[in-house]
Amino acid sequence: MIGLLGKKLGQTRVYEAGDRLVCVTVVACGANRVLQCKTVEVDGYDAVQLAYGTRKSGRTNRPLAGHLRRFKGESCQRIKEFRDYELTVEPGDEVNPGDCFKAGDFVDVVGVAKGRGFQGVMKRHGFGGGRGSHGSKGWKRRPGAIGQGSTPGYVRKGQPMPGHMGQVRRTVQNLRIVRVMAEENVLLISGAVPGAGGDFVIVRGAKKKAKRVPTQNA
């Protein structure tokens, strides 16, 4: 598995070959620092631990500060392990988007969706709502009856109800990399990515799709 930590910068549009306009999400993915390399002999599994971002030393708790000092790492904002990493790296190395991905690769992007606060069933679950007239009496945006009668006599598990919307981990699969801007350590990924501008995301190789786009001659 190949992957990087990054930060969503925003969305824009770029032209591909043939003057085709594509909507893309701009993700800054550099530079990821290799914090630790785990092995089967020592840790029981193969993995590479990457660190991304910087923060003030006073905002780092003691367990994380000790971990960083042990592996000669600086302060960081995010740490992520990637098992069976495809690149050969050593602690202290830097991994950039150009080392992992090329234009045309398919990736999965993991992030936290935007928080929407407390919402009703119409916005949260797409309910149609009640009638606007003929004695509705304030039931326009309410869910209506939620029980199941005398049998079984309770509200079924998973019943759509009002509540907190958003602010959950989401994975968008099979997004195509339109362009790799190696000098700026930026990826242009087609489509939408979870989260708001400035949120941290994980970009990894697609699990359910071939890594590369097959050529027309193949």
C-alpha positions as CSV (number, residue, x, y, z in Angstrom):
1,M,0.0,0.0,0.0
2,I,1.3,3.4,-1.0
3,G,0.0,6.6,0.6
4,L,0.6,10.1,2.0
5,L,-0.8,12.5,4.5
6,G,-1.9,15.9,3.2
7,K,-4.2,18.9,3.6
8,K,-7.1,19.9,1.4
9,L,-6.5,23.4,0.0
10,G,-9.7,23.8,-2.1
11,Q,-11.2,23.2,-5.5
12,T,-10.6,24.5,-9.0
13,R,-10.7,23.6,-12.6
14,V,-7.9,22.6,-15.0
15,Y,-7.7,21.7,-18.7
16,E,-6.5,18.3,-19.8
17,A,-5.4,17.1,-23.2
18,G,-7.9,18.0,-25.9
19,D,-9.1,21.1,-24.0
20,R,-11.2,19.0,-21.6
21,L,-12.2,21.0,-18.5
22,V,-12.0,18.9,-15.3
23,C,-13.0,19.9,-11.8
24,V,-10.3,19.0,-9.3
25,T,-9.5,19.1,-5.6
26,V,-6.1,20.6,-4.7
27,V,-4.3,18.6,-2.0
28,A,-0.9,19.5,-0.5
29,C,1.0,16.3,0.4
30,G,4.5,17.3,1.1
31,A,6.7,16.7,2.7
32,N,5.9,13.5,4.6
33,R,8.7,12.6,7.0
34,V,9.4,8.9,7.7
35,L,9.2,8.6,11.5
36,Q,9.5,4.9,12.0
37,C,9.8,1.7,9.9
38,K,8.3,-1.4,11.6
39,T,9.3,-4.9,10.7
40,V,7.9,-8.4,11.2
41,E,10.8,-9.5,13.3
42,V,10.5,-6.6,15.8
43,D,6.9,-5.4,15.7
44,G,5.1,-8.4,14.1
45,Y,4.1,-6.6,10.9
46,D,5.6,-4.4,8.2
47,A,4.6,-0.8,8.2
48,V,5.9,2.7,7.6
49,Q,4.9,5.6,10.0
50,L,4.7,9.0,8.3
51,A,4.5,12.4,10.0
52,Y,3.0,15.5,8.4
53,G,2.9,19.2,9.4
54,T,4.5,21.1,12.2
55,R,3.3,22.6,15.5
56,K,4.7,24.4,18.5
57,S,6.5,22.1,20.9
58,G,4.4,23.4,23.7
59,R,1.2,22.0,22.1
60,T,2.7,18.4,21.8
61,N,1.7,16.1,24.7
62,R,4.4,14.2,26.5
63,P,3.8,10.7,25.0
64,L,4.0,12.1,21.5
65,A,7.0,14.2,22.3
66,G,8.8,11.1,23.7
67,H,7.9,9.1,20.6
68,L,9.2,11.9,18.3
69,R,12.5,12.2,20.3
70,R,13.0,8.4,20.2
71,F,12.9,8.3,16.4
72,K,14.6,11.7,15.9
73,G,11.4,13.4,14.6
74,E,10.3,17.0,15.0
75,S,6.9,18.2,16.1
76,C,4.1,17.2,13.8
77,Q,0.3,17.5,13.5
78,R,-0.6,14.1,12.1
79,I,0.9,10.6,12.2
80,K,-0.3,7.7,10.1
81,E,0.9,4.1,9.5
82,F,0.8,2.5,6.1
83,R,1.2,-1.3,6.1
84,D,3.2,-3.0,3.5
85,Y,4.6,0.2,2.1
86,E,5.7,-0.1,-1.5
87,L,8.6,2.3,-1.3
88,T,11.9,1.5,0.4
89,V,12.5,4.2,3.0
90,E,14.5,4.8,6.1
91,P,13.6,6.9,9.2
92,G,14.4,10.5,8.5
93,D,13.6,10.3,4.8
94,E,11.1,12.6,3.1
95,V,8.3,11.2,0.8
96,N,6.8,13.5,-1.7
97,P,3.8,13.2,-4.1
98,G,6.1,12.7,-7.1
99,D,7.7,9.6,-5.4
100,C,4.3,7.9,-4.9
101,F,1.9,8.9,-7.7
102,K,1.7,9.9,-11.3
103,A,-1.0,11.5,-13.4
104,G,-3.6,8.9,-14.2
105,D,-3.3,6.9,-11.0
106,F,-6.4,6.0,-9.1
107,V,-6.5,6.8,-5.3
108,D,-8.8,6.6,-2.3
109,V,-9.1,9.8,-0.2
110,V,-10.0,9.5,3.5
111,G,-11.2,12.6,5.4
112,V,-13.7,14.0,7.9
113,A,-16.9,15.4,6.4
114,K,-18.0,18.9,7.1
115,G,-20.0,19.3,10.3
116,R,-23.6,20.4,9.7
117,G,-24.8,20.6,13.3
118,F,-28.2,19.3,14.5
119,Q,-30.5,18.7,11.5
120,G,-34.0,17.4,11.0
121,V,-35.0,14.4,9.0
122,M,-35.7,16.3,5.8
123,K,-32.1,17.6,5.5
124,R,-30.4,14.7,7.2
125,H,-32.2,11.7,5.5
126,G,-34.1,13.3,2.6
127,F,-37.6,12.9,4.0
128,G,-40.4,14.4,2.0
129,G,-42.2,16.0,4.9
130,G,-45.9,16.3,5.6
131,R,-48.6,18.2,3.7
132,G,-48.6,22.0,3.8
133,S,-52.4,22.3,4.1
134,H,-55.6,20.4,4.9
135,G,-55.1,20.2,8.7
136,S,-51.3,19.5,8.8
137,K,-51.0,21.8,11.9
138,G,-47.2,22.1,12.1
139,W,-46.2,18.7,10.7
140,K,-44.6,20.0,7.5
141,R,-41.0,19.0,8.4
142,R,-41.6,16.3,11.0
143,P,-40.9,12.6,10.5
144,G,-44.4,11.4,11.5
145,A,-45.0,8.1,13.4
146,I,-41.9,6.1,14.2
147,G,-43.5,3.1,16.1
148,Q,-44.4,-0.3,14.7
149,G,-47.8,-0.8,16.4
150,S,-48.5,-3.2,19.2
151,T,-46.2,-5.8,17.5
152,P,-43.3,-5.7,18.1
153,G,-44.1,-2.5,20.2
154,Y,-40.8,-0.7,19.9
155,V,-38.9,1.6,17.5
156,R,-36.9,-0.4,15.1
157,K,-33.1,-0.3,15.2
158,G,-31.7,2.2,12.7
159,Q,-34.8,4.3,12.4
160,P,-33.8,7.6,10.7
161,M,-34.2,10.4,13.2
162,P,-33.1,14.0,13.7
163,G,-29.6,14.4,15.1
164,H,-26.0,15.5,14.5
165,M,-25.1,15.6,10.8
166,G,-21.6,15.4,9.3
167,Q,-18.3,15.4,11.2
168,V,-17.7,11.7,10.4
169,R,-14.9,9.8,8.7
170,R,-15.6,9.2,5.0
171,T,-13.6,7.5,2.2
172,V,-14.1,8.4,-1.4
173,Q,-12.8,5.7,-3.7
174,N,-11.4,5.5,-7.2
175,L,-10.6,9.2,-7.7
176,R,-8.2,9.9,-10.6
177,I,-5.0,12.0,-10.2
178,V,-5.2,14.6,-13.0
179,R,-1.8,16.3,-12.3
180,V,1.2,15.9,-10.0
181,M,2.9,19.2,-9.3
182,A,6.1,17.9,-7.9
183,E,7.8,21.2,-7.2
184,E,4.9,22.4,-5.1
185,N,4.2,19.0,-3.6
186,V,0.6,19.3,-4.7
187,L,-1.8,16.8,-6.2
188,L,-4.8,17.7,-8.4
189,I,-7.4,15.0,-7.8
190,S,-10.6,14.8,-9.9
191,G,-13.9,15.1,-8.1
192,A,-14.7,16.0,-4.5
193,V,-12.8,15.1,-1.4
194,P,-14.3,15.0,2.2
195,G,-13.8,17.9,4.5
196,A,-13.4,21.7,4.2
197,G,-10.4,23.7,3.0
198,G,-7.5,23.2,5.5
199,D,-8.7,19.8,6.7
200,F,-6.2,16.9,6.9
201,V,-6.8,14.0,4.5
202,I,-5.1,10.6,3.7
203,V,-4.4,9.9,0.0
204,R,-3.7,6.2,-0.6
205,G,-3.6,3.9,-3.6
206,A,-7.0,2.7,-4.7
207,K,-7.9,-0.7,-3.2
208,K,-10.7,-1.6,-5.6
209,K,-9.3,-0.4,-8.9
210,A,-6.2,-0.9,-11.0
211,K,-3.5,1.7,-10.2
212,R,-3.0,3.0,-13.7
213,V,-5.4,3.9,-16.5
214,P,-5.1,1.3,-19.3
215,T,-3.8,2.9,-22.6
216,Q,-5.9,2.8,-25.7
217,N,-3.3,0.6,-27.5
218,A,-3.4,-2.0,-24.8
